[in-house]
């Protein structure tokens, strides 16, 4: 008897399972085709069922070398608890070395395609540690993360969040988290609370922070009359230019802005890594502006219709004792048509954590990442 396994279940096609009247040639032909159909299934189709995911090391922009060893095991454990089959560790490190990838916090389409080819995964999770401040009085964490399609480099899910130990203080001063490791667990849980369980589709992004009145909105903004709000453009952000003292501020803004842009829900958002890689290949830089020729070449290479670029002017996490303890942010963002080079939208925004104070300490934003989110969300509401 010849047995041929056709799938991962215990179902088999056997030659003896056919009616006796079936010709032997037909039995053999049918069994061979069934067997070959299993081997013909591409790895991507299998991974689509299994929800396997490549977890890349988060980029550390926090300034603390202790942050990554604390946060990465928590992230991997959370993904596994949600049912994802996680590819990480030495296998990913070998991949990064083989393909000479240094910036693990943002990936191009070509790099994502390589992940798909090497591991058969449909999804890749990238992110950054934006803030880690270890303090017995008031530790702080700030994280950003995105799940990307390894086929098109589209952002499928994105979140940014941050908390201080004091955010958990309740009545009579109880509940304050004083351990950086304990706070890390709370922040990771918060970061991934909207991530669907493995096997479930990613929900469409929903616009956030919609308010009728904008008491602390952008200081100035411009919207081109040629901008058609009904058109769904493919867009991407470039790494923000940093004019602030805080090293890495532009990189942090890029991640948090990408999260806000994704939840703005009016665009198809590509990962910043796609735009960054294209500019490197073209030998160009987004800093100081881009001419029409650069934008045209960029569009031909990526298929992106519009590009966002910005500058961070003030970035204060409120950690220095001699400065204010309230975080502060000031920035501008420009949206450019990649075909014509015209400005489609421009906004300037600034905000402090005390701006949202209602009474006593209620409403104060103590952590930098939530403050950035509020600032860029207010700016995007004018788009």
TORKOL-4160 file (C-alpha; in steps of 0.2 Angstrom, whole numbers, padded with zeros to 4 digits, m for minus):
383
<pt num="1" X="0000" Y="0000" Z="0000"/>
<pt num="2" X="0006" Y="0017" Z="m0004"/>
<pt num="3" X="0002" Y="0032" Z="0008"/>
<pt num="4" X="0004" Y="0050" Z="0004"/>
<pt num="5" X="0002" Y="0063" Z="0017"/>
<pt num="6" X="m0007" Y="0079" Z="0010"/>
<pt num="7" X="m0008" Y="0091" Z="0025"/>
<pt num="8" X="m0003" Y="0093" Z="0043"/>
<pt num="9" X="m0018" Y="0084" Z="0049"/>
<pt num="10" X="m0019" Y="0065" Z="0050"/>
<pt num="11" X="m0029" Y="0063" Z="0034"/>
<pt num="12" X="m0020" Y="0052" Z="0021"/>
<pt num="13" X="m0024" Y="0048" Z="0003"/>
<pt num="14" X="m0021" Y="0029" Z="0000"/>
<pt num="15" X="m0023" Y="0019" Z="m0016"/>
<pt num="16" X="m0034" Y="0007" Z="m0007"/>
<pt num="17" X="m0046" Y="0021" Z="m0002"/>
<pt num="18" X="m0053" Y="0022" Z="m0020"/>
<pt num="19" X="m0068" Y="0011" Z="m0026"/>
<pt num="20" X="m0062" Y="m0006" Z="m0034"/>
<pt num="21" X="m0069" Y="m0001" Z="m0050"/>
<pt num="22" X="m0057" Y="0014" Z="m0051"/>
<pt num="23" X="m0043" Y="0011" Z="m0064"/>
<pt num="24" X="m0026" Y="0009" Z="m0056"/>
<pt num="25" X="m0019" Y="0023" Z="m0067"/>
<pt num="26" X="m0032" Y="0035" Z="m0061"/>
<pt num="27" X="m0028" Y="0030" Z="m0043"/>
<pt num="28" X="m0010" Y="0033" Z="m0044"/>
<pt num="29" X="m0012" Y="0050" Z="m0054"/>
<pt num="30" X="m0024" Y="0057" Z="m0041"/>
<pt num="31" X="m0013" Y="0052" Z="m0026"/>
<pt num="32" X="0002" Y="0059" Z="m0034"/>
<pt num="33" X="m0007" Y="0076" Z="m0038"/>
<pt num="34" X="m0013" Y="0076" Z="m0019"/>
<pt num="35" X="0005" Y="0074" Z="m0013"/>
<pt num="36" X="0013" Y="0087" Z="m0024"/>
<pt num="37" X="m0001" Y="0099" Z="m0019"/>
<pt num="38" X="0006" Y="0099" Z="m0002"/>
<pt num="39" X="0024" Y="0103" Z="m0007"/>
<pt num="40" X="0018" Y="0116" Z="m0019"/>
<pt num="41" X="0010" Y="0127" Z="m0005"/>
<pt num="42" X="0022" Y="0142" Z="m0003"/>
<pt num="43" X="0029" Y="0146" Z="0014"/>
<pt num="44" X="0019" Y="0162" Z="0015"/>
<pt num="45" X="0003" Y="0153" Z="0013"/>
<pt num="46" X="0007" Y="0142" Z="0028"/>
<pt num="47" X="0013" Y="0156" Z="0039"/>
<pt num="48" X="m0003" Y="0165" Z="0035"/>
<pt num="49" X="m0012" Y="0152" Z="0044"/>
<pt num="50" X="0000" Y="0150" Z="0058"/>
<pt num="51" X="0003" Y="0169" Z="0061"/>
<pt num="52" X="0021" Y="0167" Z="0063"/>
<pt num="53" X="0030" Y="0184" Z="0066"/>
<pt num="54" X="0048" Y="0190" Z="0065"/>
<pt num="55" X="0053" Y="0200" Z="0081"/>
<pt num="56" X="0067" Y="0212" Z="0077"/>
<pt num="57" X="0077" Y="0219" Z="0092"/>
<pt num="58" X="0070" Y="0236" Z="0096"/>
<pt num="59" X="0081" Y="0251" Z="0092"/>
<pt num="60" X="0087" Y="0259" Z="0108"/>
<pt num="61" X="0085" Y="0278" Z="0108"/>
<pt num="62" X="0083" Y="0279" Z="0127"/>
<pt num="63" X="0101" Y="0282" Z="0131"/>
<pt num="64" X="0101" Y="0268" Z="0144"/>
<pt num="65" X="0110" Y="0252" Z="0139"/>
<pt num="66" X="0099" Y="0242" Z="0152"/>
<pt num="67" X="0083" Y="0245" Z="0143"/>
<pt num="68" X="0084" Y="0232" Z="0129"/>
<pt num="69" X="0088" Y="0217" Z="0141"/>
<pt num="70" X="0073" Y="0222" Z="0151"/>
<pt num="71" X="0060" Y="0225" Z="0138"/>
<pt num="72" X="0063" Y="0212" Z="0124"/>
<pt num="73" X="0059" Y="0197" Z="0134"/>
<pt num="74" X="0043" Y="0205" Z="0140"/>
<pt num="75" X="0038" Y="0209" Z="0122"/>
<pt num="76" X="0042" Y="0191" Z="0116"/>
<pt num="77" X="0032" Y="0184" Z="0131"/>
<pt num="78" X="0017" Y="0195" Z="0127"/>
<pt num="79" X="0017" Y="0190" Z="0108"/>
<pt num="80" X="0018" Y="0171" Z="0113"/>
<pt num="81" X="0004" Y="0174" Z="0125"/>
<pt num="82" X="m0007" Y="0181" Z="0111"/>
<pt num="83" X="m0003" Y="0165" Z="0101"/>
<pt num="84" X="0010" Y="0171" Z="0089"/>
<pt num="85" X="0024" Y="0160" Z="0083"/>
<pt num="86" X="0039" Y="0171" Z="0086"/>
<pt num="87" X="0055" Y="0170" Z="0077"/>
<pt num="88" X="0068" Y="0180" Z="0086"/>
<pt num="89" X="0085" Y="0178" Z="0095"/>
<pt num="90" X="0100" Y="0170" Z="0085"/>
<pt num="91" X="0090" Y="0167" Z="0070"/>
<pt num="92" X="0085" Y="0185" Z="0068"/>
<pt num="93" X="0103" Y="0191" Z="0073"/>
<pt num="94" X="0110" Y="0180" Z="0059"/>
<pt num="95" X="0098" Y="0187" Z="0047"/>
<pt num="96" X="0103" Y="0205" Z="0051"/>
<pt num="97" X="0121" Y="0201" Z="0050"/>
<pt num="98" X="0119" Y="0192" Z="0033"/>
<pt num="99" X="0109" Y="0206" Z="0025"/>
<pt num="100" X="0120" Y="0220" Z="0034"/>
<pt num="101" X="0105" Y="0228" Z="0043"/>
<pt num="102" X="0110" Y="0240" Z="0056"/>
<pt num="103" X="0094" Y="0250" Z="0059"/>
<pt num="104" X="0082" Y="0237" Z="0066"/>
<pt num="105" X="0068" Y="0250" Z="0071"/>
<pt num="106" X="0063" Y="0253" Z="0053"/>
<pt num="107" X="0064" Y="0242" Z="0038"/>
<pt num="108" X="0062" Y="0244" Z="0019"/>
<pt num="109" X="0052" Y="0234" Z="0007"/>
<pt num="110" X="0067" Y="0224" Z="0001"/>
<pt num="111" X="0072" Y="0220" Z="0019"/>
<pt num="112" X="0055" Y="0214" Z="0023"/>
<pt num="113" X="0054" Y="0204" Z="0007"/>
<pt num="114" X="0070" Y="0195" Z="0013"/>
<pt num="115" X="0062" Y="0191" Z="0029"/>
<pt num="116" X="0047" Y="0184" Z="0020"/>
<pt num="117" X="0058" Y="0173" Z="0009"/>
<pt num="118" X="0070" Y="0167" Z="0023"/>
<pt num="119" X="0057" Y="0163" Z="0036"/>
<pt num="120" X="0041" Y="0162" Z="0027"/>
<pt num="121" X="0033" Y="0175" Z="0038"/>
<pt num="122" X="0020" Y="0188" Z="0033"/>
<pt num="123" X="0023" Y="0199" Z="0048"/>
<pt num="124" X="0037" Y="0208" Z="0056"/>
<pt num="125" X="0037" Y="0218" Z="0072"/>
<pt num="126" X="0049" Y="0233" Z="0074"/>
<pt num="127" X="0050" Y="0246" Z="0087"/>
<pt num="128" X="0060" Y="0258" Z="0098"/>
<pt num="129" X="0063" Y="0261" Z="0116"/>
<pt num="130" X="0061" Y="0280" Z="0117"/>
<pt num="131" X="0063" Y="0283" Z="0135"/>
<pt num="132" X="0070" Y="0273" Z="0150"/>
<pt num="133" X="0073" Y="0282" Z="0166"/>
<pt num="134" X="0077" Y="0272" Z="0182"/>
<pt num="135" X="0073" Y="0281" Z="0198"/>
<pt num="136" X="0067" Y="0275" Z="0215"/>
<pt num="137" X="0056" Y="0290" Z="0216"/>
<pt num="138" X="0048" Y="0290" Z="0198"/>
<pt num="139" X="0054" Y="0278" Z="0184"/>
<pt num="140" X="0049" Y="0281" Z="0166"/>
<pt num="141" X="0047" Y="0271" Z="0151"/>
<pt num="142" X="0042" Y="0276" Z="0133"/>
<pt num="143" X="0040" Y="0263" Z="0119"/>
<pt num="144" X="0034" Y="0263" Z="0100"/>
<pt num="145" X="0030" Y="0248" Z="0090"/>
<pt num="146" X="0023" Y="0243" Z="0073"/>
<pt num="147" X="0018" Y="0227" Z="0064"/>
<pt num="148" X="0023" Y="0227" Z="0045"/>
<pt num="149" X="0018" Y="0217" Z="0030"/>
<pt num="150" X="0033" Y="0208" Z="0024"/>
<pt num="151" X="0026" Y="0209" Z="0006"/>
<pt num="152" X="0022" Y="0227" Z="0004"/>
<pt num="153" X="0030" Y="0236" Z="0019"/>
<pt num="154" X="0013" Y="0243" Z="0024"/>
<pt num="155" X="0009" Y="0247" Z="0043"/>
<pt num="156" X="m0004" Y="0234" Z="0049"/>
<pt num="157" X="m0004" Y="0239" Z="0067"/>
<pt num="158" X="0005" Y="0253" Z="0077"/>
<pt num="159" X="0005" Y="0259" Z="0095"/>
<pt num="160" X="0016" Y="0271" Z="0105"/>
<pt num="161" X="0014" Y="0273" Z="0124"/>
<pt num="162" X="0024" Y="0279" Z="0139"/>
<pt num="163" X="0021" Y="0280" Z="0158"/>
<pt num="164" X="0029" Y="0286" Z="0174"/>
<pt num="165" X="0028" Y="0277" Z="0191"/>
<pt num="166" X="0018" Y="0292" Z="0197"/>
<pt num="167" X="0004" Y="0289" Z="0184"/>
<pt num="168" X="m0001" Y="0274" Z="0195"/>
<pt num="169" X="m0003" Y="0284" Z="0211"/>
<pt num="170" X="m0020" Y="0283" Z="0218"/>
<pt num="171" X="m0029" Y="0289" Z="0233"/>
<pt num="172" X="m0018" Y="0293" Z="0248"/>
<pt num="173" X="m0003" Y="0291" Z="0237"/>
<pt num="174" X="m0005" Y="0272" Z="0236"/>
<pt num="175" X="m0001" Y="0262" Z="0220"/>
<pt num="176" X="0015" Y="0271" Z="0214"/>
<pt num="177" X="0027" Y="0260" Z="0204"/>
<pt num="178" X="0044" Y="0263" Z="0210"/>
<pt num="179" X="0053" Y="0249" Z="0201"/>
<pt num="180" X="0058" Y="0251" Z="0183"/>
<pt num="181" X="0056" Y="0233" Z="0180"/>
<pt num="182" X="0038" Y="0233" Z="0187"/>
<pt num="183" X="0034" Y="0248" Z="0177"/>
<pt num="184" X="0041" Y="0239" Z="0161"/>
<pt num="185" X="0028" Y="0225" Z="0163"/>
<pt num="186" X="0014" Y="0238" Z="0165"/>
<pt num="187" X="0020" Y="0248" Z="0149"/>
<pt num="188" X="0022" Y="0233" Z="0138"/>
<pt num="189" X="0005" Y="0226" Z="0143"/>
<pt num="190" X="m0002" Y="0244" Z="0139"/>
<pt num="191" X="0007" Y="0244" Z="0122"/>
<pt num="192" X="0000" Y="0228" Z="0116"/>
<pt num="193" X="m0017" Y="0229" Z="0123"/>
<pt num="194" X="m0025" Y="0233" Z="0105"/>
<pt num="195" X="m0015" Y="0219" Z="0096"/>
<pt num="196" X="m0027" Y="0206" Z="0090"/>
<pt num="197" X="m0024" Y="0188" Z="0095"/>
<pt num="198" X="m0015" Y="0177" Z="0082"/>
<pt num="199" X="m0026" Y="0172" Z="0068"/>
<pt num="200" X="m0038" Y="0187" Z="0069"/>
<pt num="201" X="m0037" Y="0200" Z="0056"/>
<pt num="202" X="m0030" Y="0217" Z="0060"/>
<pt num="203" X="m0044" Y="0230" Z="0063"/>
<pt num="204" X="m0045" Y="0245" Z="0052"/>
<pt num="205" X="m0036" Y="0260" Z="0061"/>
<pt num="206" X="m0048" Y="0272" Z="0070"/>
<pt num="207" X="m0045" Y="0291" Z="0072"/>
<pt num="208" X="m0041" Y="0296" Z="0089"/>
<pt num="209" X="m0042" Y="0312" Z="0100"/>
<pt num="210" X="m0056" Y="0320" Z="0090"/>
<pt num="211" X="m0062" Y="0335" Z="0098"/>
<pt num="212" X="m0073" Y="0349" Z="0093"/>
<pt num="213" X="m0063" Y="0363" Z="0101"/>
<pt num="214" X="m0044" Y="0363" Z="0100"/>
<pt num="215" X="m0038" Y="0373" Z="0115"/>
<pt num="216" X="m0020" Y="0367" Z="0114"/>
<pt num="217" X="m0019" Y="0364" Z="0095"/>
<pt num="218" X="m0006" Y="0369" Z="0083"/>
<pt num="219" X="0001" Y="0386" Z="0083"/>
<pt num="220" X="m0001" Y="0388" Z="0065"/>
<pt num="221" X="m0006" Y="0377" Z="0050"/>
<pt num="222" X="m0009" Y="0378" Z="0031"/>
<pt num="223" X="m0019" Y="0366" Z="0020"/>
<pt num="224" X="m0018" Y="0367" Z="0002"/>
<pt num="225" X="m0034" Y="0370" Z="m0008"/>
<pt num="226" X="m0029" Y="0357" Z="m0020"/>
<pt num="227" X="m0028" Y="0343" Z="m0007"/>
<pt num="228" X="m0043" Y="0331" Z="m0010"/>
<pt num="229" X="m0048" Y="0324" Z="0007"/>
<pt num="230" X="m0057" Y="0310" Z="m0002"/>
<pt num="231" X="m0042" Y="0303" Z="m0011"/>
<pt num="232" X="m0033" Y="0289" Z="m0001"/>
<pt num="233" X="m0014" Y="0292" Z="m0004"/>
<pt num="234" X="0000" Y="0281" Z="0000"/>
<pt num="235" X="0012" Y="0290" Z="0012"/>
<pt num="236" X="0027" Y="0288" Z="0022"/>
<pt num="237" X="0037" Y="0299" Z="0034"/>
<pt num="238" X="0056" Y="0302" Z="0034"/>
<pt num="239" X="0067" Y="0303" Z="0049"/>
<pt num="240" X="0063" Y="0320" Z="0058"/>
<pt num="241" X="0077" Y="0333" Z="0058"/>
<pt num="242" X="0084" Y="0336" Z="0076"/>
<pt num="243" X="0087" Y="0354" Z="0081"/>
<pt num="244" X="0085" Y="0350" Z="0099"/>
<pt num="245" X="0098" Y="0346" Z="0112"/>
<pt num="246" X="0091" Y="0328" Z="0116"/>
<pt num="247" X="0101" Y="0316" Z="0105"/>
<pt num="248" X="0089" Y="0305" Z="0095"/>
<pt num="249" X="0074" Y="0316" Z="0097"/>
<pt num="250" X="0071" Y="0316" Z="0078"/>
<pt num="251" X="0071" Y="0297" Z="0078"/>
<pt num="252" X="0058" Y="0296" Z="0092"/>
<pt num="253" X="0047" Y="0309" Z="0084"/>
<pt num="254" X="0047" Y="0299" Z="0068"/>
<pt num="255" X="0041" Y="0283" Z="0077"/>
<pt num="256" X="0027" Y="0292" Z="0087"/>
<pt num="257" X="0022" Y="0302" Z="0072"/>
<pt num="258" X="0020" Y="0286" Z="0061"/>
<pt num="259" X="0009" Y="0279" Z="0075"/>
<pt num="260" X="m0002" Y="0294" Z="0075"/>
<pt num="261" X="m0002" Y="0295" Z="0056"/>
<pt num="262" X="m0008" Y="0276" Z="0055"/>
<pt num="263" X="m0022" Y="0280" Z="0067"/>
<pt num="264" X="m0027" Y="0296" Z="0057"/>
<pt num="265" X="m0034" Y="0282" Z="0046"/>
<pt num="266" X="m0035" Y="0293" Z="0030"/>
<pt num="267" X="m0019" Y="0286" Z="0022"/>
<pt num="268" X="m0011" Y="0270" Z="0017"/>
<pt num="269" X="0005" Y="0271" Z="0028"/>
<pt num="270" X="0022" Y="0264" Z="0023"/>
<pt num="271" X="0035" Y="0261" Z="0036"/>
<pt num="272" X="0048" Y="0275" Z="0037"/>
<pt num="273" X="0061" Y="0262" Z="0033"/>
<pt num="274" X="0055" Y="0261" Z="0015"/>
<pt num="275" X="0057" Y="0280" Z="0012"/>
<pt num="276" X="0074" Y="0280" Z="0022"/>
<pt num="277" X="0081" Y="0266" Z="0011"/>
<pt num="278" X="0075" Y="0274" Z="m0005"/>
<pt num="279" X="0084" Y="0291" Z="m0001"/>
<pt num="280" X="0100" Y="0282" Z="0004"/>
<pt num="281" X="0099" Y="0272" Z="m0013"/>
<pt num="282" X="0097" Y="0289" Z="m0022"/>
<pt num="283" X="0111" Y="0297" Z="m0013"/>
<pt num="284" X="0099" Y="0310" Z="m0006"/>
<pt num="285" X="0094" Y="0317" Z="0011"/>
<pt num="286" X="0078" Y="0324" Z="0017"/>
<pt num="287" X="0086" Y="0337" Z="0029"/>
<pt num="288" X="0085" Y="0355" Z="0023"/>
<pt num="289" X="0071" Y="0351" Z="0011"/>
<pt num="290" X="0070" Y="0341" Z="m0005"/>
<pt num="291" X="0069" Y="0347" Z="m0023"/>
<pt num="292" X="0056" Y="0341" Z="m0036"/>
<pt num="293" X="0069" Y="0330" Z="m0045"/>
<pt num="294" X="0072" Y="0320" Z="m0029"/>
<pt num="295" X="0054" Y="0318" Z="m0025"/>
<pt num="296" X="0050" Y="0312" Z="m0042"/>
<pt num="297" X="0064" Y="0299" Z="m0041"/>
<pt num="298" X="0058" Y="0294" Z="m0024"/>
<pt num="299" X="0040" Y="0292" Z="m0030"/>
<pt num="300" X="0046" Y="0281" Z="m0045"/>
<pt num="301" X="0056" Y="0270" Z="m0033"/>
<pt num="302" X="0043" Y="0268" Z="m0019"/>
<pt num="303" X="0026" Y="0271" Z="m0027"/>
<pt num="304" X="0023" Y="0283" Z="m0012"/>
<pt num="305" X="0012" Y="0298" Z="m0017"/>
<pt num="306" X="0016" Y="0310" Z="m0003"/>
<pt num="307" X="0030" Y="0312" Z="0010"/>
<pt num="308" X="0030" Y="0319" Z="0027"/>
<pt num="309" X="0046" Y="0328" Z="0034"/>
<pt num="310" X="0048" Y="0337" Z="0050"/>
<pt num="311" X="0059" Y="0346" Z="0063"/>
<pt num="312" X="0060" Y="0345" Z="0082"/>
<pt num="313" X="0065" Y="0361" Z="0090"/>
<pt num="314" X="0062" Y="0358" Z="0108"/>
<pt num="315" X="0062" Y="0341" Z="0117"/>
<pt num="316" X="0063" Y="0341" Z="0136"/>
<pt num="317" X="0058" Y="0325" Z="0145"/>
<pt num="318" X="0057" Y="0335" Z="0161"/>
<pt num="319" X="0071" Y="0324" Z="0169"/>
<pt num="320" X="0083" Y="0337" Z="0174"/>
<pt num="321" X="0082" Y="0344" Z="0191"/>
<pt num="322" X="0087" Y="0361" Z="0186"/>
<pt num="323" X="0074" Y="0362" Z="0173"/>
<pt num="324" X="0055" Y="0360" Z="0173"/>
<pt num="325" X="0048" Y="0343" Z="0178"/>
<pt num="326" X="0035" Y="0345" Z="0165"/>
<pt num="327" X="0039" Y="0338" Z="0148"/>
<pt num="328" X="0039" Y="0350" Z="0133"/>
<pt num="329" X="0039" Y="0348" Z="0114"/>
<pt num="330" X="0040" Y="0360" Z="0099"/>
<pt num="331" X="0040" Y="0354" Z="0081"/>
<pt num="332" X="0034" Y="0357" Z="0063"/>
<pt num="333" X="0028" Y="0345" Z="0050"/>
<pt num="334" X="0027" Y="0347" Z="0031"/>
<pt num="335" X="0017" Y="0336" Z="0019"/>
<pt num="336" X="0024" Y="0336" Z="0001"/>
<pt num="337" X="0016" Y="0330" Z="m0015"/>
<pt num="338" X="0029" Y="0318" Z="m0022"/>
<pt num="339" X="0025" Y="0321" Z="m0040"/>
<pt num="340" X="0023" Y="0340" Z="m0040"/>
<pt num="341" X="0034" Y="0345" Z="m0025"/>
<pt num="342" X="0020" Y="0356" Z="m0019"/>
<pt num="343" X="0016" Y="0358" Z="0000"/>
<pt num="344" X="m0001" Y="0349" Z="0003"/>
<pt num="345" X="0000" Y="0353" Z="0022"/>
<pt num="346" X="0010" Y="0362" Z="0035"/>
<pt num="347" X="0008" Y="0363" Z="0054"/>
<pt num="348" X="0018" Y="0370" Z="0069"/>
<pt num="349" X="0015" Y="0363" Z="0086"/>
<pt num="350" X="0021" Y="0365" Z="0104"/>
<pt num="351" X="0014" Y="0358" Z="0120"/>
<pt num="352" X="0019" Y="0355" Z="0138"/>
<pt num="353" X="0013" Y="0342" Z="0150"/>
<pt num="354" X="0004" Y="0355" Z="0161"/>
<pt num="355" X="m0006" Y="0362" Z="0146"/>
<pt num="356" X="m0020" Y="0348" Z="0149"/>
<pt num="357" X="m0021" Y="0351" Z="0168"/>
<pt num="358" X="m0039" Y="0352" Z="0174"/>
<pt num="359" X="m0038" Y="0354" Z="0193"/>
<pt num="360" X="m0024" Y="0350" Z="0206"/>
<pt num="361" X="m0014" Y="0337" Z="0197"/>
<pt num="362" X="m0028" Y="0330" Z="0186"/>
<pt num="363" X="m0025" Y="0329" Z="0168"/>
<pt num="364" X="m0006" Y="0333" Z="0168"/>
<pt num="365" X="0004" Y="0323" Z="0156"/>
<pt num="366" X="0020" Y="0317" Z="0165"/>
<pt num="367" X="0028" Y="0306" Z="0152"/>
<pt num="368" X="0036" Y="0312" Z="0135"/>
<pt num="369" X="0028" Y="0299" Z="0123"/>
<pt num="370" X="0010" Y="0303" Z="0127"/>
<pt num="371" X="0014" Y="0321" Z="0126"/>
<pt num="372" X="0021" Y="0319" Z="0108"/>
<pt num="373" X="0006" Y="0309" Z="0104"/>
<pt num="374" X="m0006" Y="0323" Z="0109"/>
<pt num="375" X="0004" Y="0336" Z="0100"/>
<pt num="376" X="0005" Y="0327" Z="0083"/>
<pt num="377" X="m0013" Y="0321" Z="0085"/>
<pt num="378" X="m0019" Y="0339" Z="0087"/>
<pt num="379" X="m0008" Y="0344" Z="0072"/>
<pt num="380" X="m0015" Y="0330" Z="0061"/>
<pt num="381" X="m0033" Y="0336" Z="0065"/>
<pt num="382" X="m0030" Y="0351" Z="0054"/>
<pt num="383" X="m0026" Y="0339" Z="0039"/>
